[in-house]
């Protein structure tokens, strides 16, 4: 009976290990997606600036104003709670 409990404990550890690996893969995938999206946005902005500079300037000003508005109106970020 004790062997069975040991095997079940090993299976539980294996399941937990797979969960930790899946979390690392999820974080890596999100970071990769963010980098690719940022790169695509930068390339699109450079391409737009070479074709139509005034439109690129207007677009960048609109994005800046949107980010500034969000920074001003968003609630302050809460740091880690310490007890």
C-alpha positions, 0 to 999 in steps of 0.5 A: 500500500505504501508503494502505491501511495509513493507512485501516486505522489510521484504522479502528483509531482510530475503533474506539478512539474508539467504545470510549471513548464507550461507556465514558462512556455506561456510567458515565453509565448506572450513575450515573443508575441509582444516583441513581434507586435512591437516590431511590426508596429515599428516597421509599419510606422517607418513604412508610413513615414517614408510614404506619407510623412504628414500622415505618419506625424498625425498618427504618432501625435494621436497615439501619444495623446491617447497614451498621455490621457491613459496615463493621467486618468488610470488609477495608480499602479499598486505595488506588492502588498507587504504585511 
